[in-house]
């Protein structure tokens, strides 16, 4: 991974903004800049020094991990992270320390009470993470491949009589078997009336004839995630309205993807999807954004949502996931992952989107 390059980009983007240092507390940003995948670490970056701060639990692991890395100095604190930052701040004669806005108010105010001059910093590392390089895209594609192979394995089991939780557990097992060390989020299997709730969780409900069934799941590869949704329909009764809803969501999905161009506002892509759904008379039933960035986190920049001013640029990876949710009838969501290229976008997901009636 190009962690050193990411660090150089960060230092260049800071241009120090009147700061003597920048404290990184977000563990995902620590992982992005160093490759470290433990649960507790901090980075203190100055124009000339890069200090990796952690506690005794990770001493041996970090020393091995960074043994051939001349970029980082290791600082193992004994008492608390607050006292460690206080000591470093004064020993390095700092006067203004940038702090990520994701720290707790308690942490920030504690440092202030200790006499440190602080400046909150908003989405500094996240703005660099927003465009993926070739290696990151390769890992995201592998996370997609694992997710899709797991779904293909489980699809024959999506039948009347199965519980939502049965499908979710089978899918989780298949994902782990495919190489995912962890899941990006709890798998959603929402059938029948549950499918009209966009973030329903898998329950004991038994799949029945006429059900729309939304399956929303993701895979992982070396810390990078994927996020996919497919909706299937179980035959039975009058399903004409459900087919109409599905075809509308599919059209919105395809048109939004076709509208992706580098340089346009992310909000414009959301508008395209929303216009299709509104035109078909379902505008009141699409209440969430059309998509979100995916990478080391399953929800990151850019935001493909109404009014989003994030400008699309090459290397951005995000979802396109319009949906329609009608209480009492059910819901449909179709979610793909795309990567912005020089002319438009490449669809990274490969599963069929044509309606599968079981």
VOPAGU-2260 file (C-alpha; in pm, 1 decimal, decimal comma):
REM VOPAGU-2260
SITE   aa  ch    i         X         Y         Z
SITE  UNK   A    0       0,0       0,0       0,0
SITE  UNK   A    1     109,3     356,2     -64,3
SITE  UNK   A    2      91,8     475,3     296,8
SITE  UNK   A    3     399,6     695,3     266,5
SITE  UNK   A    4     249,7     866,6     -39,2
SITE  UNK   A    5     -75,5     926,8     152,6
SITE  UNK   A    6     125,5    1084,9     435,4
SITE  UNK   A    7     306,2    1311,5     187,3
SITE  UNK   A    8     -30,2    1416,6      39,5
SITE  UNK   A    9    -157,5    1496,3     387,6
SITE  UNK   A   10     145,5    1708,6     474,4
SITE  UNK   A   11     116,1    1891,2     143,8
SITE  UNK   A   12    -255,8    1955,2     197,5
SITE  UNK   A   13    -197,4    2090,8     546,2
SITE  UNK   A   14      72,4    2341,0     447,4
SITE  UNK   A   15      50,4    2370,7     824,1
SITE  UNK   A   16    -226,8    2631,0     823,1
SITE  UNK   A   17     -59,7    2812,7    1111,7
SITE  UNK   A   18     -22,3    2483,2    1303,1
SITE  UNK   A   19     281,7    2336,6    1474,5
SITE  UNK   A   20     134,6    1986,3    1457,9
SITE  UNK   A   21    -168,3    1777,9    1368,9
SITE  UNK   A   22    -307,9    1504,3    1594,7
SITE  UNK   A   23    -489,4    1217,6    1420,0
SITE  UNK   A   24    -721,8    1018,3    1644,1
SITE  UNK   A   25    -957,7     850,1    1394,5
SITE  UNK   A   26    -837,0     487,5    1387,3
SITE  UNK   A   27    -944,7     449,7    1021,3
SITE  UNK   A   28    -725,0     745,8     927,9
SITE  UNK   A   29    -438,3     592,9    1129,1
SITE  UNK   A   30    -479,3     274,1     926,7
SITE  UNK   A   31    -486,1     469,6     598,5
SITE  UNK   A   32    -163,1     656,0     674,9
SITE  UNK   A   33      32,8     367,2     830,2
SITE  UNK   A   34    -131,2      32,0     750,5
SITE  UNK   A   35    -167,3     -42,3    1123,5
SITE  UNK   A   36    -486,8    -238,6    1197,1
SITE  UNK   A   37    -494,8    -237,1    1576,9
SITE  UNK   A   38    -771,8     -74,2    1778,6
SITE  UNK   A   39    -573,8     196,0    1959,6
SITE  UNK   A   40    -322,4     436,2    1805,3
SITE  UNK   A   41    -270,7     808,8    1749,5
SITE  UNK   A   42     -50,6     998,7    1509,2
SITE  UNK   A   43     119,6    1329,1    1584,9
SITE  UNK   A   44     246,0    1485,5    1263,8
SITE  UNK   A   45     464,6    1796,6    1239,4
SITE  UNK   A   46     648,6    1946,5     941,2
SITE  UNK   A   47     960,9    1745,6    1034,7
SITE  UNK   A   48     846,5    1457,1    1253,6
SITE  UNK   A   49     590,3    1175,6    1241,8
SITE  UNK   A   50     515,6    1017,0    1578,3
SITE  UNK   A   51     315,5     697,0    1618,6
SITE  UNK   A   52     156,9     691,2    1965,5
SITE  UNK   A   53      11,3     380,4    2126,8
SITE  UNK   A   54       1,3     198,6    2460,4
SITE  UNK   A   55     183,7    -103,1    2604,0
SITE  UNK   A   56     -66,9    -355,1    2459,6
SITE  UNK   A   57      58,6    -280,8    2107,1
SITE  UNK   A   58     427,7    -216,2    2185,8
SITE  UNK   A   59     562,4    -542,5    2042,5
SITE  UNK   A   60     324,2    -546,4    1746,5
SITE  UNK   A   61     400,0    -184,9    1647,6
SITE  UNK   A   62     776,0    -224,2    1688,5
SITE  UNK   A   63     766,0    -524,8    1452,5
SITE  UNK   A   64     524,2    -355,6    1215,4
SITE  UNK   A   65     735,5     -40,0    1183,4
SITE  UNK   A   66    1078,9    -206,9    1219,6
SITE  UNK   A   67    1187,4    -126,2     862,9
SITE  UNK   A   68     994,4     202,6     841,1
SITE  UNK   A   69    1211,0     509,8     889,8
SITE  UNK   A   70     916,4     750,4     854,9
SITE  UNK   A   71     763,8     693,6    1200,6
SITE  UNK   A   72     898,3     739,6    1553,4
SITE  UNK   A   73     725,7     519,0    1811,7
SITE  UNK   A   74     601,0     667,2    2138,7
SITE  UNK   A   75     457,9     422,1    2394,8
SITE  UNK   A   76     264,1     603,3    2664,8
SITE  UNK   A   77     229,4     467,8    3020,2
SITE  UNK   A   78     -37,6     674,7    3194,6
SITE  UNK   A   79    -295,5     825,2    2959,0
SITE  UNK   A   80    -313,7     954,7    2604,2
SITE  UNK   A   81    -393,7    1299,4    2745,9
SITE  UNK   A   82     -71,3    1315,3    2946,3
SITE  UNK   A   83     123,4    1175,5    2648,6
SITE  UNK   A   84      -4,8    1452,7    2420,0
SITE  UNK   A   85      60,2    1712,5    2691,2
SITE  UNK   A   86     421,3    1596,5    2727,3
SITE  UNK   A   87     484,4    1586,6    2350,5
SITE  UNK   A   88     320,0    1926,0    2298,9
SITE  UNK   A   89     554,2    2091,0    2549,5
SITE  UNK   A   90     871,7    1895,1    2466,5
SITE  UNK   A   91     827,3    1990,3    2097,9
SITE  UNK   A   92     753,6    2353,6    2191,5
SITE  UNK   A   93     421,4    2361,6    2008,2
SITE  UNK   A   94     188,9    2658,3    2029,8
SITE  UNK   A   95    -102,7    2547,1    1808,9
SITE  UNK   A   96    -208,8    2184,8    1762,3
SITE  UNK   A   97    -463,0    2074,6    1500,7
SITE  UNK   A   98    -705,4    1809,2    1626,6
SITE  UNK   A   99    -946,6    1598,8    1421,0
SITE  UNK   A  100   -1305,6    1706,9    1475,6
SITE  UNK   A  101   -1406,5    1344,4    1539,3
SITE  UNK   A  102   -1258,8    1348,2    1892,8
SITE  UNK   A  103   -1505,5    1367,2    2178,1
SITE  UNK   A  104   -1590,9    1700,9    2331,2
SITE  UNK   A  105   -1463,6    1564,3    2664,4
SITE  UNK   A  106   -1121,3    1485,2    2513,8
SITE  UNK   A  107   -1095,3    1822,1    2337,6
SITE  UNK   A  108   -1197,6    2023,5    2642,6
SITE  UNK   A  109    -960,7    1821,5    2866,2
SITE  UNK   A  110    -663,8    1920,9    2648,2
SITE  UNK   A  111    -780,2    2281,4    2652,1
SITE  UNK   A  112    -804,1    2278,5    3032,7
SITE  UNK   A  113    -445,0    2149,6    3039,7
SITE  UNK   A  114    -343,5    2470,5    2862,0
SITE  UNK   A  115    -294,4    2343,1    2504,8
SITE  UNK   A  116    -385,1    2572,6    2216,6
SITE  UNK   A  117    -599,5    2368,9    1978,7
SITE  UNK   A  118    -756,8    2412,0    1634,8
SITE  UNK   A  119   -1035,5    2172,4    1522,9
SITE  UNK   A  120    -968,1    2023,6    1177,5
SITE  UNK   A  121   -1252,7    1898,0     959,4
SITE  UNK   A  122   -1224,3    1601,7     715,5
SITE  UNK   A  123    -857,0    1664,9     635,2
SITE  UNK   A  124    -753,8    1299,7     587,8
SITE  UNK   A  125   -1100,0    1207,8     460,1
SITE  UNK   A  126   -1058,9    1449,9     167,0
SITE  UNK   A  127    -745,8    1258,9      62,3
SITE  UNK   A  128    -914,9     921,6     109,4
SITE  UNK   A  129   -1199,4    1027,6    -122,2
SITE  UNK   A  130   -1007,0     929,8    -440,5
SITE  UNK   A  131    -882,8     572,5    -452,8
SITE  UNK   A  132    -560,4     459,4    -620,5
SITE  UNK   A  133    -517,8     136,4    -819,2
SITE  UNK   A  134    -430,2     -76,3    -516,4
SITE  UNK   A  135    -731,7      46,6    -319,9
SITE  UNK   A  136    -962,6     -19,6    -616,2
SITE  UNK   A  137    -814,3    -368,7    -650,7
SITE  UNK   A  138    -898,8    -443,1    -286,8
SITE  UNK   A  139   -1250,1    -301,5    -321,3
SITE  UNK   A  140   -1302,9    -521,8    -629,3
SITE  UNK   A  141   -1189,8    -822,5    -425,2
SITE  UNK   A  142   -1434,0    -727,4    -147,2
SITE  UNK   A  143   -1706,3    -714,4    -414,7
SITE  UNK   A  144   -1601,1   -1049,9    -560,5
SITE  UNK   A  145   -1621,3   -1214,0    -218,4
SITE  UNK   A  146   -1961,4   -1059,7    -150,8
SITE  UNK   A  147   -2102,6   -1165,9    -487,3
SITE  UNK   A  148   -1973,1   -1522,9    -463,7
SITE  UNK   A  149   -2133,1   -1553,6    -118,7
SITE  UNK   A  150   -2466,8   -1424,4    -250,4
SITE  UNK   A  151   -2464,7   -1665,8    -545,1
SITE  UNK   A  152   -2408,9   -1949,5    -297,7
SITE  UNK   A  153   -2700,9   -1842,6     -77,5
SITE  UNK   A  154   -2949,8   -1739,0    -349,5
SITE  UNK   A  155   -3097,4   -2092,1    -399,7
SITE  UNK   A  156   -3196,8   -2090,6     -29,6
SITE  UNK   A  157   -3412,1   -1776,9     -58,7
SITE  UNK   A  158   -3744,0   -1958,3     -64,9
SITE  UNK   A  159   -4082,7   -1954,2     111,4
SITE  UNK   A  160   -4050,5   -2111,2     456,1
SITE  UNK   A  161   -3702,2   -1975,7     530,3
SITE  UNK   A  162   -3667,2   -1712,9     803,4
SITE  UNK   A  163   -3494,8   -1382,4     733,5
SITE  UNK   A  164   -3237,7   -1465,9    1002,3
SITE  UNK   A  165   -3162,7   -1801,4     832,1
SITE  UNK   A  166   -3070,4   -1623,0     507,6
SITE  UNK   A  167   -2858,7   -1364,8     695,4
SITE  UNK   A  168   -2666,3   -1633,0     886,0
SITE  UNK   A  169   -2603,3   -1835,2     570,6
SITE  UNK   A  170   -2477,2   -1523,5     395,4
SITE  UNK   A  171   -2252,1   -1431,8     687,3
SITE  UNK   A  172   -2100,4   -1780,6     689,4
SITE  UNK   A  173   -2045,9   -1770,1     311,5
SITE  UNK   A  174   -1876,4   -1427,7     338,5
SITE  UNK   A  175   -1637,7   -1551,1     609,5
SITE  UNK   A  176   -1567,9   -1863,9     406,3
SITE  UNK   A  177   -1488,7   -1644,4     103,6
SITE  UNK   A  178   -1213,2   -1469,5     301,0
SITE  UNK   A  179   -1386,5   -1173,0     470,1
SITE  UNK   A  180   -1229,7   -1126,1     812,8
SITE  UNK   A  181   -1520,4    -911,2     925,5
SITE  UNK   A  182   -1843,9    -772,1     789,2
SITE  UNK   A  183   -1883,5    -401,7     708,2
SITE  UNK   A  184   -2231,2    -395,3     868,8
SITE  UNK   A  185   -2507,1    -626,3     992,0
SITE  UNK   A  186   -2665,1    -801,6     694,3
SITE  UNK   A  187   -3014,4    -680,2     606,9
SITE  UNK   A  188   -3271,2    -938,8     497,9
SITE  UNK   A  189   -3610,9    -767,9     490,5
SITE  UNK   A  190   -3914,6    -949,8     352,5
SITE  UNK   A  191   -4277,7    -859,9     293,2
SITE  UNK   A  192   -4391,0    -572,8     520,1
SITE  UNK   A  193   -4038,6    -546,5     665,4
SITE  UNK   A  194   -3899,6    -454,0     322,9
SITE  UNK   A  195   -4067,5    -112,3     337,6
SITE  UNK   A  196   -3821,5     -15,6     614,9
SITE  UNK   A  197   -3488,3      76,4     448,1
SITE  UNK   A  198   -3270,9     -32,7     742,1
SITE  UNK   A  199   -3472,5    -323,2     877,0
SITE  UNK   A  200   -3270,5    -597,5    1045,9
SITE  UNK   A  201   -3313,0    -969,6     983,3
SITE  UNK   A  202   -3589,6   -1112,4    1204,0
SITE  UNK   A  203   -3759,8   -1445,0    1271,9
SITE  UNK   A  204   -4018,0   -1364,7    1002,5
SITE  UNK   A  205   -4074,6   -1647,9     756,0
SITE  UNK   A  206   -4056,4   -1565,3     384,0
SITE  UNK   A  207   -4397,6   -1600,7     220,1
SITE  UNK   A  208   -4558,3   -1599,3    -124,3
SITE  UNK   A  209   -4580,1   -1252,9    -278,0
SITE  UNK   A  210   -4295,0   -1112,4     -66,3
SITE  UNK   A  211   -4045,2    -861,8    -191,4
SITE  UNK   A  212   -3714,5    -952,7     -21,6
SITE  UNK   A  213   -3436,5    -695,2      11,9
SITE  UNK   A  214   -3086,8    -833,9      80,0
SITE  UNK   A  215   -2821,8    -572,2     166,1
SITE  UNK   A  216   -2477,2    -705,3     250,3
SITE  UNK   A  217   -2108,2    -638,0     198,6
SITE  UNK   A  218   -1768,3    -799,9     181,3
SITE  UNK   A  219   -1417,5    -713,2     299,3
SITE  UNK   A  220   -1061,5    -745,2     168,6
SITE  UNK   A  221    -763,0    -622,9     373,0
SITE  UNK   A  222    -975,5    -360,6     546,1
SITE  UNK   A  223   -1157,6    -233,4     236,6
SITE  UNK   A  224   -1531,2    -290,4     204,3
SITE  UNK   A  225   -1807,8    -346,9     -48,1
SITE  UNK   A  226   -2179,0    -271,9     -16,5
SITE  UNK   A  227   -2440,2    -432,1    -243,6
SITE  UNK   A  228   -2819,7    -468,8    -241,2
SITE  UNK   A  229   -3042,3    -692,1    -448,4
SITE  UNK   A  230   -3418,4    -741,3    -424,4
SITE  UNK   A  231   -3597,9   -1060,6    -524,2
SITE  UNK   A  232   -3971,2   -1131,1    -550,3
SITE  UNK   A  233   -4141,3   -1447,2    -433,9
SITE  UNK   A  234   -4424,2   -1537,4    -668,6
SITE  UNK   A  235   -4779,5   -1548,8    -543,6
SITE  UNK   A  236   -5094,4   -1336,8    -559,0
SITE  UNK   A  237   -5107,8   -1009,6    -752,1
SITE  UNK   A  238   -4748,0    -898,7    -796,7
SITE  UNK   A  239   -4803,8    -644,8   -1077,0
SITE  UNK   A  240   -4752,9    -338,5    -853,8
SITE  UNK   A  241   -4436,9    -488,8    -708,7
SITE  UNK   A  242   -4299,5    -549,8   -1056,3
SITE  UNK   A  243   -4376,9    -187,1   -1146,3
SITE  UNK   A  244   -4188,9     -64,1    -839,0
SITE  UNK   A  245   -3891,3    -285,9    -923,0
SITE  UNK   A  246   -3874,2    -165,2   -1284,0
SITE  UNK   A  247   -3888,2     198,0   -1165,3
SITE  UNK   A  248   -3600,3     150,2    -920,1
SITE  UNK   A  249   -3398,1     -33,3   -1184,5
SITE  UNK   A  250   -3448,1     253,2   -1431,0
SITE  UNK   A  251   -3343,9     505,7   -1163,6
SITE  UNK   A  252   -3033,8     299,1   -1086,9
SITE  UNK   A  253   -2929,9     274,5   -1451,9
SITE  UNK   A  254   -2998,8     639,9   -1537,3
SITE  UNK   A  255   -2808,4     764,5   -1231,1
SITE  UNK   A  256   -2508,2     552,0   -1329,8
SITE  UNK   A  257   -2527,3     681,5   -1688,5
SITE  UNK   A  258   -2529,3    1038,9   -1553,1
SITE  UNK   A  259   -2201,1    1009,1   -1364,7
SITE  UNK   A  260   -1927,0    1237,1   -1500,5
SITE  UNK   A  261   -1610,0    1375,5   -1344,5
SITE  UNK   A  262   -1657,1    1739,7   -1249,9
SITE  UNK   A  263   -2031,6    1733,6   -1175,5
SITE  UNK   A  264   -2184,4    1774,2    -829,9
SITE  UNK   A  265   -2276,0    1451,9    -653,1
SITE  UNK   A  266   -2616,6    1606,9    -588,4
SITE  UNK   A  267   -2682,0    1604,3    -963,9
SITE  UNK   A  268   -2657,7    1223,0    -972,9
SITE  UNK   A  269   -2906,7    1206,1    -687,2
SITE  UNK   A  270   -3139,4    1437,0    -883,0
SITE  UNK   A  271   -3133,1    1202,8   -1184,1
SITE  UNK   A  272   -3240,5     900,2    -977,8
SITE  UNK   A  273   -3501,3    1100,8    -787,5
SITE  UNK   A  274   -3651,1    1243,4   -1107,6
SITE  UNK   A  275   -3714,1     893,8   -1249,5
SITE  UNK   A  276   -3889,9     779,5    -933,1
SITE  UNK   A  277   -4093,0    1099,7    -902,1
SITE  UNK   A  278   -4201,8    1082,4   -1267,3
SITE  UNK   A  279   -4346,0     735,6   -1205,9
SITE  UNK   A  280   -4546,6     868,6    -908,5
SITE  UNK   A  281   -4333,7     723,1    -627,9
SITE  UNK   A  282   -4145,9    1038,5    -525,8
SITE  UNK   A  283   -4282,2    1032,5    -169,8
SITE  UNK   A  284   -4148,0     681,2    -117,1
SITE  UNK   A  285   -3774,5     745,8    -176,7
SITE  UNK   A  286   -3648,9     909,1     141,2
SITE  UNK   A  287   -3274,8     837,6     157,0
SITE  UNK   A  288   -2976,1     949,8     -49,3
SITE  UNK   A  289   -2886,1     778,2    -374,7
SITE  UNK   A  290   -2542,4     670,2    -258,4
SITE  UNK   A  291   -2230,0     709,8     -48,0
SITE  UNK   A  292   -1857,4     655,0     -73,5
SITE  UNK   A  293   -1712,6     317,2      23,5
SITE  UNK   A  294   -1354,0     230,1     112,4
SITE  UNK   A  295   -1196,8     173,7     453,2
SITE  UNK   A  296   -1539,4     267,4     588,6
SITE  UNK   A  297   -1868,7     153,5     445,3
SITE  UNK   A  298   -2003,4     509,6     462,5
SITE  UNK   A  299   -1754,2     780,2     367,1
SITE  UNK   A  300   -1721,4    1069,8     125,3
SITE  UNK   A  301   -1860,5    1151,6    -127,9
SITE  UNK   A  302   -2229,0    1183,5     -38,8
SITE  UNK   A  303   -2462,3    1117,1    -333,5
SITE  UNK   A  304   -2757,6    1295,6    -178,4
SITE  UNK   A  305   -2988,1    1593,2    -236,6
SITE  UNK   A  306   -2791,9    1917,0    -238,3
SITE  UNK   A  307   -2451,4    1745,1    -201,8
SITE  UNK   A  308   -2180,4    1976,6    -329,1
SITE  UNK   A  309   -1913,0    1705,1    -338,1
SITE  UNK   A  310   -1761,3    1723,3    -686,9
SITE  UNK   A  311   -1709,7    1392,1    -859,0
SITE  UNK   A  312   -1356,9    1316,4    -968,8
SITE  UNK   A  313   -1163,6    1023,3   -1107,6
SITE  UNK   A  314   -1096,5     746,7    -857,7
SITE  UNK   A  315   -1401,8     807,9    -639,8
SITE  UNK   A  316   -1582,7     485,7    -547,1
SITE  UNK   A  317   -1942,0     502,6    -428,2
SITE  UNK   A  318   -2278,2     327,1    -431,5
SITE  UNK   A  319   -2582,1     398,4    -643,1
SITE  UNK   A  320   -2881,6     266,6    -446,7
SITE  UNK   A  321   -3220,9     421,0    -521,6
SITE  UNK   A  322   -3521,3     262,6    -354,6
SITE  UNK   A  323   -3897,5     275,3    -318,4
SITE  UNK   A  324   -4061,8     179,6      11,7
SITE  UNK   A  325   -4440,2     153,9      46,4
SITE  UNK   A  326   -4579,0      57,2     390,3
SITE  UNK   A  327   -4808,4    -241,4     367,4
SITE  UNK   A  328   -4684,6    -337,1      20,2
SITE  UNK   A  329   -4307,1    -365,7      52,3
SITE  UNK   A  330   -3989,4    -210,8     -78,8
SITE  UNK   A  331   -3723,9    -239,9    -348,6
SITE  UNK   A  332   -3361,6    -126,1    -342,0
SITE  UNK   A  333   -3096,8    -199,2    -606,0
SITE  UNK   A  334   -2742,6    -105,9    -506,9
SITE  UNK   A  335   -2431,8    -113,6    -722,8
SITE  UNK   A  336   -2080,8      15,0    -664,7
SITE  UNK   A  337   -1917,6     237,9    -925,5
SITE  UNK   A  338   -1580,4     403,0    -980,1
SITE  UNK   A  339   -1552,9     739,2   -1155,6
SITE  UNK   A  340   -1321,4     731,0   -1459,6
SITE  UNK   A  341   -1208,3     996,3   -1707,9
SITE  UNK   A  342   -1530,6     985,7   -1912,3
SITE  UNK   A  343   -1798,8     852,0   -1679,0
SITE  UNK   A  344   -1791,5     553,7   -1448,9
SITE  UNK   A  345   -1711,0     184,4   -1433,1
SITE  UNK   A  346   -1967,1     -38,2   -1262,0
SITE  UNK   A  347   -1769,4    -259,3   -1022,9
SITE  UNK   A  348   -2053,7    -491,7    -922,6
SITE  UNK   A  349   -2138,2    -773,2   -1160,2
SITE  UNK   A  350   -2451,8    -942,9   -1024,4
SITE  UNK   A  351   -2756,7    -935,2   -1249,9
SITE  UNK   A  352   -3008,8    -661,8   -1177,1
SITE  UNK   A  353   -3295,7    -812,6   -1374,3
SITE  UNK   A  354   -3591,0    -901,3   -1152,6
SITE  UNK   A  355   -3564,9   -1254,6   -1016,5
SITE  UNK   A  356   -3907,8   -1400,8    -941,9
SITE  UNK   A  357   -3873,6   -1709,6    -725,7
